[in-house]
Amino acid sequence: MGPIFSVFLVLAALITLLVLVSMLRWPVLRRMGLRNAGRRKWNTLLVVVGSMVGTALIAGSLVLNDSTGRFQYQQAEKTLGEIDEVVQLTSQRLPNDTRPIPAFDLAAVRTVTSEAIRQQTLLYQESAFDIDGLLPALTQEVPAEVLENGSEEVLLTSPSVTLVGVGWGQLRQFGEDPPEVAQRPAPGTGRVYASERLARALELRVGSRLRLRGPDGAREFTVAEVLPEQGVQGYISRFSSAEGTVVLDLTAARELLGVPQSQVNTLFVSNQGDVVSGVEASGPIAEAVQELLKGRAPGGNFAVSQVKQDTLEPGFSIGDIFLMISSFAILAGILLIINIYTMLAEERKSEMGILRAVALKRAGLVRLFVFEGYAYSILASLLGTLTGVAVAAGLVWGLNRSVSAFEGLPGFNVRIPFYTRPQSLLFAAAAGLLITFLTVFFTSLRISGLNIVTAIRDLPEQRSVRRSRLWLAVQIGVLVLGAVGSLAGFSLPNGYLMLVGPVLAAFGFGFLLARGVPARGVWTVICIAVMAYAYFANELQPVADANNDNPAMFFLEGFFLVLAAVLLTTFNLNIVFSGLRALIRRSPTLAPILRIAVAYPASRRARTGFTLAMFALILYIVTISSIFNSTQTAASERTRDNQLSGYDGFTQPGPVTPITGFEDRIRGNAVLRESVADHAEVRSGQVELPKYAAAEYQTPFGPPTGAPPPGSKLAEYLTFAPTVYLDRTTDELDLRSPEYPTDRAAWQALSRDPNLAILTFPYNGEGEFQARPELGPGDTLRVRDPVSGREATKTIIGRMAPPSGFALGVINGVIVGEAASKEFPRLETSSTFLFHVAPGADPVAVGRDLKREFAGNGAQSFLVADLVGRIESFTNTFVRIVQAFLAFGLIVGVAGLAVISARAVHERRRDIGTLRAVGFARTDIGWQFIVESSLVALLGIGIGIASGTLGGYNLFRFAVDNPDARFVFPWGEMALIGLGVWIAALLFTIVPAFRASQVPPVEALRYQG
C-alpha cells in the first residue's frame, strides 16, 4: 500500500484526535450528540449497517488481495525459492514449440560472475547489485511411469514431469538459504528426490520405482526421498504442464537426456537477499547478465527471464477488480449517509432552530452533528472491517471453487489460501472512517446554515445570498475545470481527461444555465448528452486505449452513465409517474393512495434521486456481470462447434517421445476403440521464410522466448495436412482465390497440387502476439528447410479467418497438402492427432483413457467439449461470486429505503394525522408507504438494469473480439434479480409502514417535530 496507507492512517488518527479533543472541550454538545445516536436504536442500526457496507467491501477486496498475494508468494517459494532469474539458450521459438530446451557449453557462461555483475550494474545504476549464487542445471519435461515393485507392470503414468539435474556441490552454495534437498546427500546413480506434489499425483513413496523417458530411451530410478517443494526441488517453469518435480544428479540427467558432459541448458541465478527481497534487484541484474552474455550464444541468443518478479508481480490483481466493482456500492453508501443526515436535519429542524436561538453558534451545530456522526463512523468502521474479513473468506472460498473446474488438467494446481495482513484491516478501517466522517462533516456544514426563524417555524429554507454566491463560484469552477480538462485531453491526447473533461464541462454549463432557464428542460438535455457521450466515448481512440490499459476507465464511464440516467429520471418524475394515471382512473379505491404515494417522491427530488442512485449504481454492475456471463456462454456454445477444424479433440506428443502406431493403440484400448470414431494425423515442421526477417513470438500469457538471433529469417510452421483432414475441415476462409467457388473447393485443392498453400489467420498483418506479414490469395511464399537448405515456392490460394473465441493453436503457419512433404524429406516434424468422438461416448472417460494410453509419450490430450465445459463452469461460478459480492452492497439501497421510510413516519406525522382525520383508514396509510417505497425501488431497479444493459452492450462492442459472438441479455435472470431486490426493499419498509398506520390522529395533529 505504501504512502497511501500512511496518508489514510494519519488522517484517520488526526480526525479521531481532533474529535476527541473537541468532545472534551464541549461536554454538553458531546452528551447531546451521543444521546441522539442512541435515542432511536432501530434507526441507528440502519445507519450503521448502511455506513459499514463500504468499509466491509474495501476490507474484503484488500484481504482478497492479501490472499492472492500470499498464493503468489507460496508459488515463488515452492517453485523458485532462491531462484530469481533463469538463463536459457533460445532461438526463434514458435507457439506450441515442443522441441527440447537447447543445451550450451558451460564455457559460454563463464563471464557471469559475482564481480562482473557488480561492475556491470555500476555502469547503469548509482549502486552495485550482487548475486549470491549461480547454479548450472539441466531441466526438461519428460514422461514418467510408476512401476510395480518386483515386476514391469505400470501402475500410474504422467505425461509431464519436470526433471532438474544439478551438481550437489554447487547446489549447497546456491543462495542465502539453500533448499532442503541440498542438505541431503547426492542421490547417486539410479536415485531421485521427488517433490510432494509429484508424490501425491503418482502415489510415490520412498523406494518407489520411477521410469523416466528421455530422447534416447527410458531409464529407471528409485525414489530416495519425498521432499516438500522449495526452490530447486519444486522448480516448475511458468505455464508448465508438469505434475511435479524430480531432482537428480547432473551426470544422471545428462545420460537420460543425451547431453554431453560439458553442457547444460539452464543457469539459475540467485540475487543477494532472501526469497522476496532478492527480487528488488531483478531488473538491473537481468540486464547485466544479458549484457555479459551478448554474442556468446552458439547459434542463438541467451534469454534472461525474471521469473521471480513475474511470479510475485503479475500486474493487475483480482482484489483490485473487486475494489473497483465495490466502488459503486461505496458511492451508494455515501449517498445513503447524505440522505440520512439530511433527513435527520429535517426531522430536528425546530430543535436546531431553538438551539441556535439560545446562542448556539453555527460551529456548535456542526460539532453536534460531527459528534453524532463520529459515533456512527467509528462503530461502522469496526463492524465493517470485521464483516469485510468474513466477506473475503467467502470470496476466497468461491474463487477456489470456481477454479476447481480446471482440476485434472495438466499442470493445474491452484489453491488460494485465506490470508490477512493487519495493514489491510487498518487501511480498511481508516478508509471507512474517513469516508463516513467526511461525508457527515460536509453534510453538517450545509445543514448548519439554516435560518433560525424558518427552522423554529418549520418553514422551507431560503437560500442566503452568501450561500448563493458560494454555489455560483462552485458552478463556475466545475465549468472551468471541465473546459481545461477537455482542452488538455484532446490536445495531449489523454483518454481520462478526454472522458472526464467534457462531462464536467456539461454539468458546469447545466448548473449555470439552470439559473435562468427552467431546470427540467436544461437537465433533460444535459443528461441525454452526457449519456450519449459516455456511451460513445470509446469511439475515441485515446479513450479506447485507456480502457484497454486499465478497467478503472470502464467503471468511470459506467458512473457517468448511471449519474446522467438518475438525474434525467429525477427531473422528469412527473412524466414517469404519469403512466400511473390510467391505473388511478380505473381503481377509485386505490386512487387516493397512489396520488399521495406519487406526490411525496416527486416533491422531494434530491432525496428521491439519492435513493434511486443507491439502487441504480449497484444494479448497473450486477446487470453487466449477468450480460457478460450469458454472452460468454453463448460464445462458448459456438466455440464448441467451430474449434479444431470440426474435430472433437486432439492428442499431441511431448518434447522427447513421438507417438507411433496411433491407430493400433486406439484399437488396442477397449474404451477408445468404441469411443474414437476416426482420426487424422497432421504433421508440422519448423521452416524459414527467407524473404522476411525474423520476428519474436511474444504473448502476455506465456513465458518470454527471447529475441531471435541477429540476421535470422522468419521462422514458421509448415503443416502437412492429409486428404482426410482437407476433405472434412470446417475452418472458414476470410480470403479465397476467385477460381475456387467455395472454401471446401480451396481446401481440397491442396490435396491435388503440392504447390498450393493456405495461410493461418496471423497473416492478416494484425497479429498482436505473432508478427507476420500481410499475405493473401495470389501471393507467393518461399519456404526453406533450415537444416538441409532445400527450398520450395508456394502459391497462396486462401487465408483462414480468425478463430472464434479462444484459439487452441493446433493448426499453425503455412498449410499444404501431404504430398508436399516429399519436397522436404529431412525436415523434422511432430504429429498432432485430431479425432472425432463417437456419438454417446463419455468425453471424460475418453480423455482419461487417452491420458493413460499415451502418457509414456508425454502426450497431452484435449477434448473441446470438456475444455469448453470447464470454461463455462468457471465463468458461471465466478460471475455468481461477483453477484454475491455486489448483493452485499445492495444492503445500502435496502437500508436507505428503510431509513427513508422510518424517517418519513416522523417527518409526516401531522400529514398522517390530517389524512386520518379526513377519513383515511389505518390500512390506507400503511399501503401508502408501501406503494411509495415500491415505486422508488422499482424506478431505481429499472434505471440500474437499463443503464447496465447499455454499459454491457458497450463493453460487448469494444471488448469482445469474436466475429461469431452475439449480445445476449439474460431476461429470466435479471427478472429474478430485480424481483428479489424489490421484495427485499418491501420487507424492510413493512415495519415503518405499520408504525405509520398506528399513529393516533389526535397525537399526530398535535405533533410539533
N, C-alpha and C positions, 0 to 999 in steps of 0.2 A: 504493500500500500504506500509506503514511503511517506513523502511530505503531506499527502492528502490526509493520511491517518493522523499525523501530528496536528495539522490545522484543525480538523474536526474535534479532536480530543481537547485541544487547548481552548477552542471556542466554547465547547460544552462545559468545560471546567470553569471558564471565566464567567459564563452566564449563570451557572449554579452559584458561584461565589457572590456575584452581584445580587442575585435574587435573595440569597440567604442573609446577606448584609442588610439589604433593604427590608427584609422581614423583621430583623432585629430592631431596626430604626423606627419602623412604623408598626408596632404590635397590634394596634386596633384594626388597621387595614388587613393585617395578616389574618387575624381571627375572622374578620368578615369574609375574606376571600376563601379561606379554608372551610368556613361554615357553609358557604354557597356550594362548594364542591361536594360536601356530604349531605346537603339538605334533601336532595331528591336522588336516592340511591339508584333507582331504575334508570334515570336519565344519565347519571354519572357512569353507570355501567356501559350504556350505549356509546357515550362519548369516548370512554377509554377503549372500548372494543374497536370503534371506528378509527381512533387515532393510532392504535397499536398495529394495525394491519400493515401500514407502510414499513414500520420497524421490523416486523416479522418477515416481510418479503425481502428486505435488504439483508437481514441476518441469514435467511435461508439461502439467498444467492451467494453470499460470501462464504458460508460454510460449505456450500456445494463446490465453490472454487477451491477451498481448502482440501476437500476430499479428492477432487480430481488432481490437484497438485500433489497430494500425498501419493496417489496412484502413480503419477509420473516419476516421483522420487523413488518409489519402490521399484518401478521398472528400471530406472537408471542404476539403482543399487544392485538389483539382481542380474540384469543382462549386461551391465558395463562395469560397475564397481569403480576401480581406479582408471579405467579406460576413458580418456577424454577425446582423443582423435584416432581415427583409423586410416592408415595409409595403404592403398592398394594400387596395383598397376591397372590402368584402364585404357582400352582402345575405344573406338566409336561403337558403343553398345546400343542395342535397339530394344523396343518393347518386347517383353516375353523372351529376352535373351537367356537361354538356359545353358550356355557354354560355361565350363568351369572357370573359376577366377584365375586369371593368368598368373604364373609364377615369375619371380625375378631373382636375380642373384643377390646375395647379401652384400656384395661389394658395391652395389648400386646405391645403397642407403647408408654407407659408412660416413658420409658427410654429415648426417644428422646426429649431432652430439649435444650434450647439455651446454657446453661452452659456445658452440656455433649458434645455437638458438638464442642464447643471451646476447651475443654480438649482433645477430640479425635483427632481433626485436628492438635493439637500441637505435638502429638506423631509422626506424619509423615511429618509435614511441619515446616518451620522456623518461621512462624507466624500463629496465630489462625484465623479461619474463623468463622463467626457468621451468624445466621439467624434472621429474624425479623418477623417471623410468622409461625405457624402451624395451619392447618385447616382440621379437620376430616370431611369427606363428604361421601355421598352415590352417586355414579354415575352409570348410566346404560342406554343403548339404548333401548327405548320402542316404540311400535307403538302408533300413535296418530290419533284422528279423530276430525274434527271440526263439531260441531252440530249447526243446525239452532236454533236461539233463539225462545223459546216457543214450540219446537217440538223435536222429536228424529231423524229428518232427518239428514243424514250425508252429509255435503256439500263438504268437502275435506278430504283427508287422507294422512298420511305419514307413510311409513313402519319403519322409524327410526328417533327418536328424542332423543337427549341427555338430560337425566334428571340429575340435580345436586341438592342434598338436603344438606343444611348446617344449622348450628346454627348461628343465626344473631349476637349474642354477640361475638362469635369467629371471624365471618366474618369481623366485624368492626375493629378488632385489627390485621387483617391479612395484613402484608406487609407495606412498606413505604407509598404507595399510594393506599389505599383500593379501589376496583372497585365502580362504581357509584351505583350499586344495594345496596351496604352496606349503602348508605345514605338514602335509602328508608326504610319505616317501614317493619317489618317482614310481609310476605304476609298473614299469618294466615291460618286457616283451609279452604280448598277448593279454594285457590287462588294461582296463579303462576305469575312470571315475565317471559315474553317471549323475546327472542332476536329478533333484527330487521331482521336477516336472516331468522329465522323461520316465522316471521310475513309476510315477502314477499312470502315465499313458500306456506303458508297456508292462506294468506289473513286475518291475525289476526288483531284485534284492541282491545282497552280497552273494556272489557265486553264480549268478545267472549267466547263461551263455548268450552272447550277442554277436550276430553275424552282420558285419558292415560290408557294403558293396562299393568298390572303387571302380575306376575305368578299366583296370586290368583284371578284375575279378573280385571275389569275396574273400574276406579274412575273418576268422573267428576270434572273439575276445571274451574274457571273463570280467564281470563287474567286480572290481576290487572294493568299492565302497559307494554308497549313495550319499551325496552331499547337497546341502541347500544351495540354491542359486546365489552366487555372489561373484560378480565380475567375470573372470575367465571361465569359471565353472558353470556359469549360466549364460554365457555370451550367445546371443542370437541377433543377427543383423536386423535392422529395421525393415518392416514389411516382409519378414521371412515367414515361410510356411512350416518351419521346423517345429516338431513337437517336444523338443528338449535338446540337451547338450551332452556330449561325451568328451572328456578331456583325456588325452593320451600323450605319450612321449613323442617328441618331434620326429625321431627316427622312425617309429612305427607309423606315424602319419604319412611320412614320405613314401614308405614302402606301399601303403594302401593306395595312395593317390598317384603313385608313379612319378614322383617329383625327385629330381637329382638332389644329392646330399647338400649341395651348397645353396639350394634355393628355398625360398618361402613365398607365400603370396599375400601376406599381411604383416604390417608393422603397427603394433599398438603403442600409443603414446599416452603417458600419464603426466598431467600438469602438476606442478607443485601445489600441494593442498589436499584436502580430503575429497570425498565424493562430490560434494556440492561446490565448495569454494574453488576447486580447480577449474571449474567451467568459466570463471570470470576472465581467465587469460586465454580462452579457447581461440578467439579470433586472431589475436597477434601471433600466437604460436602456430596456428594452422597456416597463416601467411608466411611465417618464417620457414616452416618445413617445406612448403610448396616452393619457396624461392631456393632453398638448399638443394632440392631435387630437380630443379628445372634442367631439362636436357639430358638427364641421366637415365631415363626410362628406355629400355631396348624395344623399339617398335611401338611405342605408345607414350602415354603420359602417366605420371603419378597423380592420383586424386587424393586429397586430404579431406576426409569427411569429419565434420564437427558433430559427432554422434551424440555426445553428452548434451551439448547445447540444443540440438534438435529434439532430444527427448524431454528435457526439462523446460524448454521454452517453445512449445508448439505453436504459439501465436494466440489467436483469439480463443478464450476458454469458454466452456459451456455455461459456467456460472455468470459470466458477463452477459451472455444472451438472456438468461433468466432475469438478470438485473434490469436489462433494457425492457423486457416484457413486463416486468413488475412496475416499471416507471409509470405505466398508465394507471395502475391501481394506486400507486403512491400519490400521483396527481389527484386522483379521485378522493383520496384521503384528505389532501389539503383542502379541496373544495368542501368536503364534509365539515372540517374544522371551521372554515369560514362561515358556512351556513349555520353551524351550531352556535357560534358566538354572536352572529348577527341576530339570531332568534333569541338568544339569552338577553341581548341588549333590548330587543323589542319587548320581551316579557317584563324586564326590570326597568322599563323606561321611567315610570313615575318614581320608583325608588331611587334611581340615579339622579333624577331631577331634584329630588328632595336633598340628597347628599350634596349635590352641587350648591343648592340654595343655602345649606348650613355651613358654607365656607370650604367645602372640599374642592380643591383645585382640579384642573383637568389632569395634571400629572398624578394626583392621588387616585383619580378614577382609573387611569391606566394601570397604576400599581395594583389596584383592587382586582382588575381582570388578570393581570400578569401573575399575581399570587395564585389565583384560582387555576389559571391555565398551566402554571408550573406544576401544580399538584397533579393535574391530568397528565402532563407531559412526562413527568418522572415515572408515574405508575405505568403509563402506556409504553414507555421506553423499556422498562424492566420486563414487563409481561410480554411485550412484543419480541424482545430478544430471546426469551425462553421459548416462546412459541415458534420463533424462526428456527431454532435448533431442531424442534420436532418436525417442522416443515422440511428442513434439509434432510433429516433422516428418511422421511418419506420419499424425497426426490432421489436420494442415493439408492434406496431400495427399488424404486421404479426404474431408474436407469439400468441397474443391474438386471432387472427382469427384462427390459427391452433388448439389451444386447445379448441376453441368453438365447435369442432367436438364432444367433450365429454359432452357437456351441456345436462342436463336431466338425466345423470347417477347419481346414489345415491352418495351423499356426494361430488360431484364435483363442486367446486366453485373457479375457478382460474381467476383472472383478474390482470395482471401485470400493475402497474402504471408507467407512464413515470416520471423518477426522475433523476436529475443530481446533482452531488456534484461538487463544484468548484475545489476540489483537482484533480478530474478526468480530467477536462479540462486543468488544469495547467500541469498535468503529460503528457497528450497527446501533448500539445503544446511544452513542453520541449523535449519530446521524438522525435517528428517530427523535431524540430530544430536541435537536436543533430545528428539524422540520416542523414539529408540533409547536414548539415555543415561539419560533419566529413568525409562524402563521398567526398564532394568538396575539403576539405583540403588535404586529402591524394592523391586525383587525381591531384591536383595542384602541389603537391610535385613531382610527376612523370613527369608532363608536364614541370615543370620549369628546368629540367635538359637538355634542348635542347642545341644543338651546334649552336653558333651564325652564323657561315658561312653557314651551311646547312639550317638553318632556313631562312636566308635572301634570299638564292637562291632557297628555297622551294625544297630541295633535301631530299631523305629518311634519316631518323635519324639513325646514327650509335651508337650502344650501347658502352658506355665508359667502360674502364677496371674496374674502381671503381664500376660502377653500376653492372657489370657482377659478381664481387666478392660478392657484397651485395646480389644479386639474388641467387648466389650459396649457400651463408650462409642460406638464407631463405629456399631453397630447401632441404638442409641437415637437417635443423631444422624440417621441415614437416615430413621427413622420420624418424628422431629420435623420434619425438613426437608420430607418429603413431606406431612405434615399441614398445615404452614404454607403450602406451595405450593398445595395443594388449596384451602385456605380463600381464599387470595388469588385463585386462578384463577377460582373460581366467584363470588366477590363482586365482582371488578372490572368485567366478566369479562375474562379473558386466555386465549386459546386455548392458548398454550405451557404456561403453568402448569396449565391445566385438564387437559392431557395428561400432563405430566411428574409433577405432584404426586401424583395417586392411584397411579401406578406406583411411585414411590419409597416412598410410604407402605405399599403392599402388600409390597414387598421388605423394608422395615424390620420390618413386623409378622411376616413369614415368618421372618426371622432370629431374632427374639425367641421366637416360638412354637416353633421347632425346637429350642430349648434344653431344652424339657421334653416335647415330643411327638415321635414318630418323624418324622424329616426327610422321608422319602419321601412320606408322606401330606400333610404340610404343603406341601411344594413342588409336589406334583402339583396341589393345589387352587389355590395362589397362581399358578402358571404358567398354568393354564387361565383363571383370572380375568384375568390381565394380557393374554393373547392376545385374549380376548373384548373387553376394554376398548380395546386398541389397534386392533382391527378396527372396532368400532362407534363410536369416538370422533368420527368425522366427522358422526355424527348430532347432535352438539352444535354449535350454530351458531357460537360463537366459534372452535372448532377448525376447522370448515369454512372460516370466513373466513380464518384464519391460513394454512390450506393453499392457499387461492387467492392469497394475497398473496406467499407465499414457498415454493418447493418444498422448502426445508430441513425443513419440518414433515412432509412425506411421508416423508422419509428417517428422521426420528426415529421415526415410527410403525413403519416397517419394522425399525428396530433393536430396538425393544421386542418386536415380533412374533417376530423371529429369536431374540433372547435367551431369551424365555419358551419357545419351542419346543425350543431346545437344552437348557435346564435340565430341562424336562419329560422329554426323552428320556434325559438323563444320569441322572436319579434313578429311571428305570424301565428301565434297561438289561437287567435280568434278564427283564422281561416281553418286551422287544424280542427278546432272543436266545432266548427260549423257543420261538419258532417254528422254530428250527433243530433242536429235539429230534427231531422226526419224521424229519428227514433223517439225524440221527445214528443213530437206531434202524435205519433201512433200510440203512445202509452201515457195517458193523462196521470196515472198513478205515479209513474217514475219521473214525470216532467219536473216537478219541483226539486227532487233530489238531484237530478242531472244538472239542472240550471245552477244550483248552488255549488255542486262539485266541480263544475267547469269554471265558475266565476272566480273562485279563490286562486287557483293556479295562474289564471290569466292576469289577476290583479297583483300578484307577487312575482313579477317577471324574473328578477335576479335569483330569488330563492328557487323558483322552478327550473331556471336554467342550470343552476349548480346541481340540482338533483338529477336532471336529465343527463348532464355530463358525467355524473358518477356511474350511471349505468352504461352510457354510450361508450366511454373510454375502455371499459373492460370488455363489453360485448364486441367491440371492434376487433380486439386481438383474438378473442375466442372464435369469432367468425372466420378470421383469416386462417387460424390454425386448422379449423374444420375444412375449409376450402382446400388448403394445402394437402391435407390428408386424402380427401376424396379425389382430387386431381391426380395425386401421385398414384393412388390405387388404380384409377382408370388408365394412366400411362403404363403402369406395370402390366396390366392385362394385355395391352398392345405389345409391350416389350416381350412378353412370353411368346407371342405369335410370330415375331419377326427377328428374333435373335438367332444366331448360329446358322444362318442361311436356311432356316426351316427345319434344322435338326433339333433333337431334344436334349442332347448332351455331347460332351467330348471328353476324351482322355488324352493327356499329354505326358510323355515320359519325363523323368528328371534329368539332371545335367550329366549323369555318368553312365546310365544303363539304358540303351534303347529298347523299345518293345519289338519283339519278333513273334510271328505267329499269332497275331491278334485274333484272327477268326477262329483258329483252332482252340485257343484258350477260352474264347467265349463259348464254343460248343462243348468244351470240357467242363464247364461250370453249370450245374443243374439250374440255378436261378437265372443266370444270364442267358442261358440257351433259350429259355422261354420268354425272356423279357426284352432282349435286344433284337429288334426286327431286322435291321440291316445296318451297314456302316460304310463309310468312305474314308480312305486314307489320303490325307492331304500332306504333302511334303514341302518343307521350306528350307532354303539355304540363304546365307548372307552373301550378297554380291555388292559390287561397287557400281555407281553411275558416273563414269569418267568425265562427263560433261559438267558436273556440278561439284562445288566444293563441299567438304564435309560439314555436317551440322550436328550440334549437340542435342541429344534427346533429353528433355527436361520435363518434369511434371511435379506439381506441388505435393502430390500424394505418393511419390516414390523416392527411393534413395538417389542421391546425386551420382552421376556417371562420370563426371569429369569431361574436360574439353577433348575433342579428337586431336590426334597428332597433327602438327603443322604440315600443310600441303596435302593431306589425305583427301580422298574423294568421298562423296556422299555414299554412306552405307545404306543398304536396303535389303529387304527380304524379296527373294524370287520364289513365288509359291506355285508349285506344280499341282494342278487340280485334276483329278481323274474324271473320266467321262460321266460316271455315275453321279458325281457331285455337280458337274456342269449341267446335266440334264434335269436336276431337281432343285437347284438353289433358288431361294426366294429373295435373294439380295436384289434390291432395286437400283437402277442407274439414274443418276440425275442428268448425265450427258451420254449420248449414244450416237454413233455414226449413222447418217441417214439411210445407208443401204440396208440396215437391219430394222425391220418393221417393229420388232418387239424386243424387250430385254432378254427374253428366252432365246431368241434367234442370235443375239450377240453373244450370250454365254456359250451356246452350242457351237458357235464358230470357232472358239478356242480349241475345241476337240479336233477340228478338221485342219486347222492351219497353225503350226507351231510358231509362226512369225507374228501372230496377233497377241495382244495383251489388253487386259482391263486393269485400271488403277483403283486403289482404295481411296477413301474419302480425303486423307490428308493432302492429296494433290490438288485440292481446290485452292491452295495458297493461303488458307485461313487457319491452318493448324496452330493451336496455341502451345502445344507441348511437343510437337514433332514438325520441325521446319521442313517443308517440301516445296518445290517449285510448282507453279500453277500449270498443269498439263491436262489435255483433254483429247477427244477424238480428232484424228488427223495428225497428231504429233508423233514423232518417232523418238524412241528411247534406246540408248545403247547401254547394255549391262555387261559387266566383266567379272569373271571368277577371280578373286584376289589371290588365290593360291596358284592356279595354273596359268592365269593371264588370258584365258580364252574369252572372246567377246561375241556378242550377238546383238542384232538390232531388232527391236520390236515396234510394230505399228499399233498405236493406241486406238481402240475402237469404242471405248466407253470408260466412264468413271462412276464408281459406286456413290450412292447417296450417303450422307452422314447417318450414323446409326440412330435408332430410336431409343431414347433413354440411355442407360449405361452401355458402354462398349466392352465386350469380353475380350476383344483383340485377338481372336483366334486366326482369322484370315487377314494377313498383312501384306503391304507392299505392292509388288507387281505380280498380277495373277496371269498365268499362262497355262496352256494345256499340258497334259502329262507327257506328250510326245516331245516337248521342248527340252525335257531333261537330258535327251541324248546329246544336246549341244554342250552340256557341262557334266561330263562323266565323272570328274573328280571333285565336284562340288560337295562339300559336307552338308548333309541335310538332316533335319529331325522331322519326325512324323507326328501329326495330330489325327486322332481317330474320331470322326464325327459319327453319331449313331442316332437312330430312331428307336424309341421305346414302344414296345407292343401295347396296343390298347388294353387298359385294365391293369397294367403292371404297376406295382408299387414303386414310385421313384426313390423312396427312402431305402427300400431293400436293394434296388438296383445300384444306387450309389454306394451302399455298404459293401456289396459283393465286388463291385469294380475296384474299390479301395483295397479289399483283401486280396483280390486276384493279381493286381499289378503293383502292389506295394513294394515288391522286390525290385521293381524298375524305378522306384522313386516317382511313380506316376501320380498326377493329380487329376481327379475326375470331377466334373461338374454337370449337374442336370439343371437346365434352365428353370423348370417348374419348381424345383427345390430351392434354388437360389432366389428366384423372384418371390416365392412364398415367404422365405426368411426376411427379405427386404420389406415386404408388406407387413409382416408381423412386427418388425422393428419399428416401422413408421407409425403403425396404428398405436402401438404401446407408447411410443414417445409423445405422440400428439395427445394421448389421453393424460399423460403426465403433465404436459403444458396446460391442458384444460383444467386439471385438478388444481394445479398451482394458481391459475387465474380464478378458479371458483372460490378459492380462499379470499381473493381480492374482492369478489362480489359482496362479501360481508360489508364492505364500505357502502355500497349502494343500498343494500337492505337496511343497514344500521342508519344510514342517512334518512331513508324514508320513515323508519321507526321514530327517529328523533324529531323529524318534522311533524309527524302525526302527534307525537306526545306533546310537543311544544304548542302545536296548534290548538290542542284542547284547552290549555291555559290562556293562550292568546285570544281565543274566540269564545271565552266563557259568556260574555254578555251577548254575543251574537247567538250562541246556543240558547240562552235564556229567552231571547226575543223570539226565536223560532218556536220554542216550546210554548211560549205564551200565545202565539197566533195559531196554534193547533197542530204543530208537528209532533208526531209520536216519537217515543224513545227509539224505536227501530228505524224510523226515518233518519234520525240524527246519526245513528251508528252506520247505516248504509251510505249516508252522505260522505263520511270519512273514508269508508272502504272504497267507494267508487272513485273518490278524488285520488287516493293513493294508487288505485288500479290504473287510472288514466295516465298519471305521471309515469308509473313504472312501465306501462306498455309503450308510451312515447319514447322513453329512454331506451328500451329494448329495441324498438323499431329503428331508431336513429343508429344505434350501435351496429345492428345487423346490416342495415342498408349501407352505411359508410364502410363497414367491414367488407361487404361484397365488392364495393368499388375498389377498396385497397387491395383485396385479394385478386381481383381481375388485373389490376395494375401490376401487381407482383408477378402474376402469371405471364403477362405480356413481355416483361423485361427480364425475368429471371429463369423462365423455363425455356431452355434451348432444345426443344424437341418438336420436330415438324409434325409428328403424329399425336402429340398431346392435345387434349381438349379441356376447356374450362368446365368444371363440374361443381355445381352448387348443391350442397347436401341438405335438401329441403327437409327431409324427415329428422335428421339430427338437429338442425337449427330450430325446428319447431319444438322438439322436445326440450332443448336448452332454454329457449325463450319461455316456454310454458313453466319449466321448473323455476326459473328466476322470478316469474310473475307470481307463482304460488308462494314462494318464499317471502316475497315482498308483502303479499297479503297476510300471511301468517303473522308477520311482525307488526302489522297495523291493526290486528284484531283487538289487542288489549287497549290501545288508545281509543279506538272506535267505541269499545264497550264503555270505557270511562266517560267518554263524551256523552253517551246515551244516558248515563246515570246522573248527570248533573241536574240538581233540582232547579226549576225555573226561577224561584224567588231568590235563591242564593246567587245564581248566575247573574241576575239583573242587578244585584247589589255589589257584584264583584268590581273592585277598583284597581286590579292589576297586581 
